[in-house]
Structures are given as structure tokens and as C-alpha cells.
């Protein structure tokens, strides 16, 4: 009798992976670079601190709208925590602007050296480094201007960058940021990620056994040919074989491609993979769809549900609508002349809509009474509130001394209406 147990339990032999992470990583980095430049220039995301306006997806929000600003801040913080908890340092290796800048600087240096056949000690080496340094300085100034556009008007930033005397404070913002970026590109780059980045330390408090990480498959160590290609291609110069979760590992996946390329030519699957945890039986082919997405347990579902809530809250705050409110408070100032009687109040109107609205004021119930102040419609920004003086006038001939008249102030927009009762007093 033939025992087929091994054939049933063991998965079929794994073929060498044809997936390459490097092109996808570069595509995502380029996309993030375009977004970094385009968001402030198109009012997709920026805050004009001088005018007190926050722009998001072309939508204007007053920066005094603390509830909305709070929810946006919570969304950004929770999204970073959620990505870190589920997928480890994919932010570092795939999206982080620091990594993008470091990759570009290193790639340009290598391409210049190769094009000019530059070697240390040769004139071509000096030319290559000079071109590289000047390019990095130009990029630093451009990046400084782009980052300043997140806080100041882009037209003003552009003018101040070209002619610093136009606006000294804006020019200082551009060139001080540019100086920091230049120092980073010319000297720091990967050193910051490897030793000083607070996010790397913060990640250690979030990751657990189910967090995605780049892992060397120790159980198949006998297949390793010790070529060292994984170390050569690693932008952080670490050896992934020394263990998962190293502080310097940014999860870029370059070592995964390197191992797949070398061993794939021999018909052997690569020894480095993106894996959830250390267990050898967690072969990616055996994972369910939810597990492939990182949803291994109730904690991760909770993180996802909370993230959806943090997305919904600012969206509702920006695009949802709540009823407007209006209140009238008497100031106690009452004036009587031979011609007319005047009462003064404080009018408070809150715009519950996401966009600006125009409020029309009309008076009813007060014979021949008129609104002397404010004159004309009241304009209020989205989610904004205004407190303004309100003055009502009625002819002395239509009121009796020592009496009060119940009147109504009508506050109207194109789609909402509020009637606010008030008392008009006539002194003796």
C-alpha cells in the first residue's frame, strides 16, 4: 500500500518569484514626489498662515475651525500608526520623503560617475561631484520653496525665492528650509534613517508578531550561495541574514529582488520575502485574502474600523451640513427722540454649511420698523460664526411710551430660514 501522506500535506514545490518590487517602489516614489510638489500649488493641501485659511482638495476652511483641524490631525496620526502596525516600515522604504530624496541623490551620483567614468583621484571625479553638488543645491532651493508653499501663498513664495527683498520673512522660510535640505542631501541622507529617525524607534512599540517585515528564511539557509548581493543592493548597508526587525531595515525590498534575481537563474526560489511573522509555515501561498491584507486578528480589524472613522469625521466636517443657528441678545441700550426709537442688540449667526453663505436679515412684527445696522446681507465663511451689532429703529409715532413690542428677526439663506423672537422697548 502506498503512503501518500507527504504528498497531501506538503505544498507543491515553489517556483522562483517573478515579482520585482523595485519598479513598483520607484513608481510609488515618483507619484509621491508629484503629489508633494502638486498639492500646495493646486490648493490640494496647504495652510495659508497669513490669511488664516486651510486649503484641502480646493476646499477653503478657516484655521479657527478647531474641530476640523483636530480631526485632520488625528487622521494623519492614526493613518501613520495603522500603516506601521499592519505593514511595518513600508512607509520608510516606499513613501517617506527622506528615503525618496536619499534614493535620488545616490542614484544621480552613481549615474554621473558611470557616465563620466569617474574614479577617485581623477579629474572626472571632481567634475562628477561638482555637477552632483550643484544639482543637490538647486533641488534644495526648489524643495524649500515647495515646502514653504504649504504655509504661504505660492505666488508670494515664488517671488520671494527669486527676489528675497520682496518679502524677507518668506525668503527666510524658503532658504532656511533649503539649508536643512541641502545638509541632508549632501551629508546626512541614510544616516538619519539608520540612527536618528524617531519613527523607527516609535515603530518598535507598535509592531508585533503579525506585522509585515522583510525576512530572511533561515529554514532554507542551506540554499544560500553566499553571493552577498542582498547586502550590496541594500541602500542601508545591512545584512538581512542577521535577523528580522533590524533598526536600519526600512522595508524597501531591494534585497528581495536581489536574492530572487540570483537564485532565480538557478531555478531556486529566493530566500528573502515579505512575511507576516517568523513562523516558517506562513508561506504567502497559503494565506487567505484577509491575511494577505494584514488582517490577522481582532486588533487589526479594530485599527481598520477606527481609521475609517477618522476618515469619515473630517469628510463630514468639510462636506456635510448642519443647521445654521442665530441668536439675538439685548444690550439694554434704548434711545428715544422726538422722531424715532432705537434698540441695540448683539446678533450671533453660525453658518452650519461647509461653504460660505450669504444671510439676509428682515424684520417683522414692528410697525414701520427697519434694520439700521447691519446694512445689507451678512457674508459668513463655511463653518464660521459672526457676532455683530444689530440696531432696530421704529418711528416714535408708532410706539407708545413705556411699552414693549414683540418682533421677529428673520435670518434667511438660499435654503434655510430661522425666525428669532425679540422685544423692542419704548422708554417713557
C-alpha positions as a Python dict, from the first residue, in 0.01 Angstrom:
ca = {
    (1, 'X'): (0, 0, 0),
    (2, 'X'): (141, 343, -99),
    (3, 'X'): (156, 616, 169),
    (4, 'X'): (51, 948, 12),
    (5, 'X'): (56, 1147, 337),
    (6, 'X'): (359, 1360, 246),
    (7, 'X'): (217, 1440, -94),
    (8, 'X'): (-108, 1558, 61),
    (9, 'X'): (40, 1768, 342),
    (10, 'X'): (337, 1924, 167),
    (11, 'X'): (264, 2217, -67),
    (12, 'X'): (379, 2189, -426),
    (13, 'X'): (737, 2300, -494),
    (14, 'X'): (762, 2675, -502),
    (15, 'X'): (868, 2836, -828),
    (16, 'X'): (1116, 3127, -834),
    (17, 'X'): (930, 3455, -791),
    (18, 'X'): (892, 3672, -1100),
    (19, 'X'): (766, 3968, -900),
    (20, 'X'): (1008, 4261, -878),
    (21, 'X'): (941, 4519, -609),
    (22, 'X'): (1189, 4780, -730),
    (23, 'X'): (980, 4911, -1027),
    (24, 'X'): (667, 4939, -811),
    (25, 'X'): (863, 5115, -539),
    (26, 'X'): (1007, 5363, -787),
    (27, 'X'): (662, 5425, -937),
    (28, 'X'): (517, 5498, -594),
    (29, 'X'): (807, 5726, -506),
    (30, 'X'): (764, 5925, -828),
    (31, 'X'): (390, 5951, -762),
    (32, 'X'): (455, 6076, -407),
    (33, 'X'): (707, 6327, -542),
    (34, 'X'): (450, 6461, -787),
    (35, 'X'): (195, 6489, -506),
    (36, 'X'): (447, 6664, -282),
    (37, 'X'): (500, 6930, -548),
    (38, 'X'): (146, 6949, -680),
    (39, 'X'): (-60, 6961, -361),
    (40, 'X'): (35, 7312, -244),
    (41, 'X'): (43, 7457, -597),
    (42, 'X'): (-312, 7339, -673),
    (43, 'X'): (-457, 7411, -327),
    (44, 'X'): (-492, 7039, -279),
    (45, 'X'): (-338, 7066, 67),
    (46, 'X'): (-187, 7374, 225),
    (47, 'X'): (-241, 7625, 503),
    (48, 'X'): (-201, 7999, 442),
    (49, 'X'): (-96, 8116, 787),
    (50, 'X'): (-119, 8483, 695),
    (51, 'X'): (-480, 8473, 581),
    (52, 'X'): (-580, 8203, 830),
    (53, 'X'): (-720, 7972, 559),
    (54, 'X'): (-666, 7599, 529),
    (55, 'X'): (-698, 7453, 177),
    (56, 'X'): (-780, 7086, 122),
    (57, 'X'): (-888, 6946, -214),
    (58, 'X'): (-970, 7300, -326),
    (59, 'X'): (-1196, 7349, -24),
    (60, 'X'): (-1133, 7652, 198),
    (61, 'X'): (-1153, 7615, 575),
    (62, 'X'): (-1090, 7884, 832),
    (63, 'X'): (-799, 7782, 1051),
    (64, 'X'): (-1005, 7876, 1356),
    (65, 'X'): (-1228, 7577, 1282),
    (66, 'X'): (-1057, 7382, 1559),
    (67, 'X'): (-1282, 7076, 1538),
    (68, 'X'): (-1197, 7014, 1173),
    (69, 'X'): (-826, 7080, 1224),
    (70, 'X'): (-834, 6837, 1517),
    (71, 'X'): (-992, 6560, 1308),
    (72, 'X'): (-748, 6614, 1022),
    (73, 'X'): (-457, 6590, 1264),
    (74, 'X'): (-598, 6275, 1421),
    (75, 'X'): (-649, 6122, 1077),
    (76, 'X'): (-286, 6183, 979),
    (77, 'X'): (-155, 6044, 1308),
    (78, 'X'): (-381, 5739, 1310),
    (79, 'X'): (-311, 5660, 943),
    (80, 'X'): (62, 5653, 1017),
    (81, 'X'): (5, 5433, 1322),
    (82, 'X'): (-223, 5198, 1126),
    (83, 'X'): (24, 5156, 840),
    (84, 'X'): (306, 5094, 1087),
    (85, 'X'): (107, 4840, 1288),
    (86, 'X'): (-4, 4645, 981),
    (87, 'X'): (288, 4679, 741),
    (88, 'X'): (591, 4773, 946),
    (89, 'X'): (836, 5008, 780),
    (90, 'X'): (680, 5017, 435),
    (91, 'X'): (629, 5389, 495),
    (92, 'X'): (1006, 5429, 541),
    (93, 'X'): (1110, 5232, 236),
    (94, 'X'): (831, 5318, -7),
    (95, 'X'): (677, 5657, 74),
    (96, 'X'): (890, 5863, 314),
    (97, 'X'): (1025, 6186, 151),
    (98, 'X'): (1358, 6130, 329),
    (99, 'X'): (1401, 5795, 154),
    (100, 'X'): (1287, 5942, -178),
    (101, 'X'): (1547, 6221, -151),
    (102, 'X'): (1823, 5980, -46),
    (103, 'X'): (1745, 5738, -330),
    (104, 'X'): (1750, 6021, -584),
    (105, 'X'): (2077, 6166, -453),
    (106, 'X'): (2253, 5827, -451),
    (107, 'X'): (2115, 5728, -792),
    (108, 'X'): (2223, 6056, -952),
    (109, 'X'): (2572, 6024, -806),
    (110, 'X'): (2609, 5671, -943),
    (111, 'X'): (2479, 5769, -1286),
    (112, 'X'): (2714, 6067, -1311),
    (113, 'X'): (3014, 5858, -1206),
    (114, 'X'): (2925, 5593, -1463),
    (115, 'X'): (2863, 5844, -1744),
    (116, 'X'): (3189, 6031, -1680),
    (117, 'X'): (3390, 5719, -1590),
    (118, 'X'): (3476, 5896, -1267),
    (119, 'X'): (3719, 5739, -1023),
    (120, 'X'): (3861, 5892, -703),
    (121, 'X'): (4177, 6087, -776),
    (122, 'X'): (4089, 6158, -1140),
    (123, 'X'): (3971, 6491, -1288),
    (124, 'X'): (3645, 6328, -1398),
    (125, 'X'): (3568, 6252, -1035),
    (126, 'X'): (3591, 6622, -942),
    (127, 'X'): (3365, 6714, -1235),
    (128, 'X'): (3112, 6447, -1138),
    (129, 'X'): (3099, 6559, -777),
    (130, 'X'): (3075, 6927, -874),
    (131, 'X'): (2778, 6862, -1103),
    (132, 'X'): (2616, 6648, -834),
    (133, 'X'): (2668, 6910, -563),
    (134, 'X'): (2529, 7194, -774),
    (135, 'X'): (2228, 6980, -864),
    (136, 'X'): (2165, 6900, -498),
    (137, 'X'): (2183, 7269, -406),
    (138, 'X'): (1937, 7361, -682),
    (139, 'X'): (1700, 7085, -570),
    (140, 'X'): (1731, 7203, -209),
    (141, 'X'): (1621, 7555, -302),
    (142, 'X'): (1333, 7423, -512),
    (143, 'X'): (1222, 7188, -235),
    (144, 'X'): (1249, 7466, 22),
    (145, 'X'): (1020, 7680, -192),
    (146, 'X'): (771, 7395, -234),
    (147, 'X'): (760, 7325, 140),
    (148, 'X'): (715, 7698, 210),
    (149, 'X'): (414, 7689, -23),
    (150, 'X'): (243, 7459, 227),
    (151, 'X'): (227, 7757, 467),
    (152, 'X'): (238, 8066, 246),
    (153, 'X'): (83, 8184, -80),
    (154, 'X'): (270, 8010, -369),
    (155, 'X'): (286, 8329, -579),
    (156, 'X'): (446, 8514, -289),
    (157, 'X'): (690, 8230, -224),
    (158, 'X'): (795, 8224, -589),
    (159, 'X'): (860, 8598, -591),
    (160, 'X'): (1050, 8586, -260),
    (161, 'X'): (1264, 8296, -382),
    (162, 'X'): (1379, 8489, -689),
    (163, 'X'): (1399, 8829, -515),
    (164, 'X'): (1437, 8791, -137),
    (165, 'X'): (1381, 9164, -84),
    (166, 'X'): (1017, 9127, -195),
    (167, 'X'): (925, 8956, 132),
    (168, 'X'): (1203, 8899, 382),
    (169, 'X'): (1013, 8658, 607),
    (170, 'X'): (901, 8440, 315),
    (171, 'X'): (1254, 8436, 173),
    (172, 'X'): (1391, 8340, 515),
    (173, 'X'): (1144, 8049, 532),
    (174, 'X'): (1249, 7926, 187),
    (175, 'X'): (1624, 7948, 232),
    (176, 'X'): (1636, 7825, 593),
    (177, 'X'): (1443, 7512, 491),
    (178, 'X'): (1665, 7481, 182),
    (179, 'X'): (1976, 7490, 401),
    (180, 'X'): (1847, 7199, 611),
    (181, 'X'): (1759, 7000, 299),
    (182, 'X'): (2099, 7072, 142),
    (183, 'X'): (2276, 6944, 453),
    (184, 'X'): (2059, 6633, 442),
    (185, 'X'): (2121, 6562, 73),
    (186, 'X'): (2494, 6635, 78),
    (187, 'X'): (2599, 6468, 403),
    (188, 'X'): (2326, 6302, 610),
    (189, 'X'): (2079, 6103, 398),
    (190, 'X'): (2070, 5740, 519),
    (191, 'X'): (2247, 5822, 846),
    (192, 'X'): (1929, 5988, 971),
    (193, 'X'): (1719, 5680, 893),
    (194, 'X'): (1972, 5442, 1046),
    (195, 'X'): (2029, 5620, 1376),
    (196, 'X'): (1821, 5934, 1438),
    (197, 'X'): (1473, 5886, 1291),
    (198, 'X'): (1219, 5888, 1578),
    (199, 'X'): (971, 5695, 1365),
    (200, 'X'): (1197, 5390, 1365),
    (201, 'X'): (1200, 5387, 1744),
    (202, 'X'): (827, 5454, 1756),
    (203, 'X'): (766, 5157, 1528),
    (204, 'X'): (921, 4925, 1784),
    (205, 'X'): (629, 4997, 2018),
    (206, 'X'): (370, 4911, 1750),
    (207, 'X'): (500, 4605, 1567),
    (208, 'X'): (414, 4256, 1686),
    (209, 'X'): (443, 3900, 1557),
    (210, 'X'): (184, 3966, 1285),
    (211, 'X'): (338, 4285, 1143),
    (212, 'X'): (474, 4266, 789),
    (213, 'X'): (855, 4268, 762),
    (214, 'X'): (1134, 4170, 526),
    (215, 'X'): (1260, 3833, 646),
    (216, 'X'): (1543, 3601, 557),
    (217, 'X'): (1414, 3242, 550),
    (218, 'X'): (1653, 3078, 798),
    (219, 'X'): (1482, 2742, 750),
    (220, 'X'): (1624, 2734, 396),
    (221, 'X'): (1970, 2866, 480),
    (222, 'X'): (2131, 2570, 301),
    (223, 'X'): (2013, 2718, -33),
    (224, 'X'): (2211, 3041, 20),
    (225, 'X'): (2521, 3061, -205),
    (226, 'X'): (2676, 3346, -2),
    (227, 'X'): (2696, 3580, -302),
    (228, 'X'): (2640, 3893, -89),
    (229, 'X'): (2415, 4055, -349),
    (230, 'X'): (2149, 4129, -86),
    (231, 'X'): (2399, 4336, 114),
    (232, 'X'): (2537, 4513, -194),
    (233, 'X'): (2189, 4621, -312),
    (234, 'X'): (2068, 4724, 33),
    (235, 'X'): (2055, 5105, 48),
    (236, 'X'): (2106, 5090, 426),
    (237, 'X'): (2411, 4858, 404),
    (238, 'X'): (2268, 4598, 641),
    (239, 'X'): (2276, 4219, 620),
    (240, 'X'): (1918, 4093, 632),
    (241, 'X'): (2051, 3746, 724),
    (242, 'X'): (2136, 3879, 1069),
    (243, 'X'): (1768, 3883, 1163),
    (244, 'X'): (1430, 4043, 1105),
    (245, 'X'): (1339, 4379, 1258),
    (246, 'X'): (1682, 4541, 1243),
    (247, 'X'): (1660, 4916, 1318),
    (248, 'X'): (1835, 5003, 992),
    (249, 'X'): (1597, 4798, 775),
    (250, 'X'): (1346, 5027, 602),
    (251, 'X'): (1147, 4750, 433),
    (252, 'X'): (1232, 4865, 79),
    (253, 'X'): (1250, 4511, -64),
    (254, 'X'): (1569, 4567, -267),
    (255, 'X'): (1727, 4262, -104),
    (256, 'X'): (1419, 4058, -200),
    (257, 'X'): (1472, 4141, -568),
    (258, 'X'): (1848, 4078, -542),
    (259, 'X'): (1802, 3729, -399),
    (260, 'X'): (1525, 3642, -645),
    (261, 'X'): (1744, 3752, -936),
    (262, 'X'): (2047, 3547, -830),
    (263, 'X'): (1874, 3227, -719),
    (264, 'X'): (1601, 3254, -983),
    (265, 'X'): (1864, 3194, -1252),
    (266, 'X'): (1937, 2864, -1081),
    (267, 'X'): (1569, 2772, -1062),
    (268, 'X'): (1564, 2821, -684),
    (269, 'X'): (1310, 3045, -505),
    (270, 'X'): (1460, 3347, -329),
    (271, 'X'): (1547, 3329, 39),
    (272, 'X'): (1419, 3675, 132),
    (273, 'X'): (1049, 3763, 138),
    (274, 'X'): (791, 3998, 280),
    (275, 'X'): (645, 3788, 561),
    (276, 'X'): (394, 3833, 844),
    (277, 'X'): (586, 3698, 1142),
    (278, 'X'): (865, 3443, 1180),
    (279, 'X'): (675, 3116, 1153),
    (280, 'X'): (806, 2906, 860),
    (281, 'X'): (455, 2778, 784),
    (282, 'X'): (334, 3126, 692),
    (283, 'X'): (411, 3076, 325),
    (284, 'X'): (242, 3354, 128),
    (285, 'X'): (75, 3098, -97),
    (286, 'X'): (-117, 2955, 198),
    (287, 'X'): (-259, 3283, 329),
    (288, 'X'): (-621, 3387, 296),
    (289, 'X'): (-715, 3715, 130),
    (290, 'X'): (-765, 3886, 466),
    (291, 'X'): (-430, 3761, 592),
    (292, 'X'): (-256, 3888, 279),
    (293, 'X'): (-401, 4229, 359),
    (294, 'X'): (-259, 4206, 710),
    (295, 'X'): (-591, 4149, 889),
    (296, 'X'): (-478, 3865, 1114),
    (297, 'X'): (-668, 3937, 1434),
    (298, 'X'): (-933, 4148, 1605),
    (299, 'X'): (-680, 4420, 1691),
    (300, 'X'): (-612, 4482, 1325),
    (301, 'X'): (-981, 4494, 1239),
    (302, 'X'): (-1022, 4747, 1518),
    (303, 'X'): (-741, 4960, 1375),
    (304, 'X'): (-906, 4948, 1032),
    (305, 'X'): (-1250, 5042, 1168),
    (306, 'X'): (-1100, 5332, 1363),
    (307, 'X'): (-919, 5451, 1051),
    (308, 'X'): (-1246, 5454, 856),
    (309, 'X'): (-1398, 5660, 1136),
    (310, 'X'): (-1110, 5907, 1129),
    (311, 'X'): (-1156, 5943, 753),
    (312, 'X'): (-1531, 5995, 782),
    (313, 'X'): (-1513, 6261, 1055),
    (314, 'X'): (-1319, 6530, 860),
    (315, 'X'): (-1506, 6447, 539),
    (316, 'X'): (-1834, 6515, 715),
    (317, 'X'): (-1689, 6829, 873),
    (318, 'X'): (-1581, 6956, 529),
    (319, 'X'): (-1865, 6849, 306),
    (320, 'X'): (-2154, 6771, 541),
    (321, 'X'): (-2409, 7026, 654),
    (322, 'X'): (-2559, 7110, 993),
    (323, 'X'): (-2842, 7357, 1067),
    (324, 'X'): (-2743, 7720, 1097),
    (325, 'X'): (-2810, 7899, 1426),
    (326, 'X'): (-2893, 8259, 1511),
    (327, 'X'): (-2945, 8431, 1845),
    (328, 'X'): (-3025, 8789, 1945),
    (329, 'X'): (-2924, 8933, 2285),
    (330, 'X'): (-3047, 9272, 2403),
    (331, 'X'): (-2772, 9514, 2506),
    (332, 'X'): (-3006, 9727, 2716),
    (333, 'X'): (-2929, 10038, 2513),
    (334, 'X'): (-3257, 10210, 2424),
    (335, 'X'): (-3279, 10559, 2276),
    (336, 'X'): (-3584, 10782, 2216),
    (337, 'X'): (-3603, 11108, 2029),
    (338, 'X'): (-3894, 11312, 1903),
    (339, 'X'): (-3861, 11130, 1571),
    (340, 'X'): (-3778, 10765, 1643),
    (341, 'X'): (-3691, 10494, 1895),
    (342, 'X'): (-3374, 10283, 1872),
    (343, 'X'): (-3289, 9950, 2034),
    (344, 'X'): (-2948, 9782, 2009),
    (345, 'X'): (-2870, 9409, 2029),
    (346, 'X'): (-2593, 9160, 1961),
    (347, 'X'): (-2665, 8921, 1674),
    (348, 'X'): (-2477, 8590, 1653),
    (349, 'X'): (-2504, 8377, 1338),
    (350, 'X'): (-2332, 8041, 1288),
    (351, 'X'): (-2302, 7901, 937),
    (352, 'X'): (-2352, 7524, 953),
    (353, 'X'): (-2266, 7465, 586),
    (354, 'X'): (-1925, 7363, 458),
    (355, 'X'): (-1903, 7658, 219),
    (356, 'X'): (-1955, 8033, 259),
    (357, 'X'): (-2313, 8159, 269),
    (358, 'X'): (-2493, 8492, 247),
    (359, 'X'): (-2752, 8568, 517),
    (360, 'X'): (-3037, 8812, 456),
    (361, 'X'): (-3199, 8988, 754),
    (362, 'X'): (-3562, 9107, 756),
    (363, 'X'): (-3779, 9241, 1037),
    (364, 'X'): (-4145, 9155, 1107),
    (365, 'X'): (-4394, 9249, 1378),
    (366, 'X'): (-4262, 9601, 1440),
    (367, 'X'): (-4481, 9861, 1266),
    (368, 'X'): (-4269, 10060, 1017),
    (369, 'X'): (-3957, 9925, 1192),
    (370, 'X'): (-3633, 9890, 997),
    (371, 'X'): (-3289, 9737, 1047),
    (372, 'X'): (-3039, 10024, 1065),
    (373, 'X'): (-2733, 9804, 1127),
    (374, 'X'): (-2608, 9585, 969),
    (375, 'X'): (-2690, 9725, 628),
    (376, 'X'): (-2729, 9459, 360),
    (377, 'X'): (-2666, 9083, 366),
    (378, 'X'): (-2413, 8921, 602),
    (379, 'X'): (-2143, 8701, 447),
    (380, 'X'): (-2004, 8415, 663),
    (381, 'X'): (-1741, 8156, 568),
    (382, 'X'): (-1808, 7784, 588),
    (383, 'X'): (-1836, 7660, 947),
    (384, 'X'): (-1784, 8020, 1052),
    (385, 'X'): (-1956, 8235, 1308),
    (386, 'X'): (-2010, 8611, 1334),
    (387, 'X'): (-2108, 8834, 1622),
    (388, 'X'): (-2220, 9178, 1510),
    (389, 'X'): (-2420, 9471, 1646),
    (390, 'X'): (-2787, 9490, 1549),
    (391, 'X'): (-2979, 9818, 1560),
    (392, 'X'): (-3356, 9845, 1508),
    (393, 'X'): (-3540, 10174, 1451),
    (394, 'X'): (-3913, 10245, 1469),
    (395, 'X'): (-4093, 10582, 1429),
    (396, 'X'): (-4187, 10736, 1764),
    (397, 'X'): (-4541, 10787, 1637),
    (398, 'X'): (-4600, 10410, 1603),
    (399, 'X'): (-4498, 10315, 1957),
    (400, 'X'): (-4641, 10401, 2295),
    (401, 'X'): (-4404, 10520, 2571),
    (402, 'X'): (-4336, 10263, 2843),
    (403, 'X'): (-4439, 9962, 2631),
    (404, 'X'): (-4264, 9672, 2460),
    (405, 'X'): (-4341, 9517, 2124),
    (406, 'X'): (-4268, 9155, 2032),
    (407, 'X'): (-4097, 9147, 1693),
    (408, 'X'): (-3930, 8879, 1482),
    (409, 'X'): (-3592, 8889, 1307),
    (410, 'X'): (-3587, 8660, 1002),
    (411, 'X'): (-3245, 8520, 904),
    (412, 'X'): (-3256, 8360, 560),
    (413, 'X'): (-3018, 8184, 322),
    (414, 'X'): (-3099, 8027, -14),
    (415, 'X'): (-3213, 7704, 154),
    (416, 'X'): (-3258, 7774, 527),
    (417, 'X'): (-3468, 8011, 739),
    (418, 'X'): (-3470, 8099, 1108),
    (419, 'X'): (-3713, 8328, 1292),
    (420, 'X'): (-3565, 8479, 1607),
    (421, 'X'): (-3812, 8648, 1850),
    (422, 'X'): (-3703, 8969, 2026),
    (423, 'X'): (-3852, 9250, 2233),
    (424, 'X'): (-3846, 9614, 2117),
    (425, 'X'): (-3869, 9857, 2410),
    (426, 'X'): (-4004, 10213, 2403),
    (427, 'X'): (-3889, 10426, 2702),
    (428, 'X'): (-4116, 10676, 2873),
}
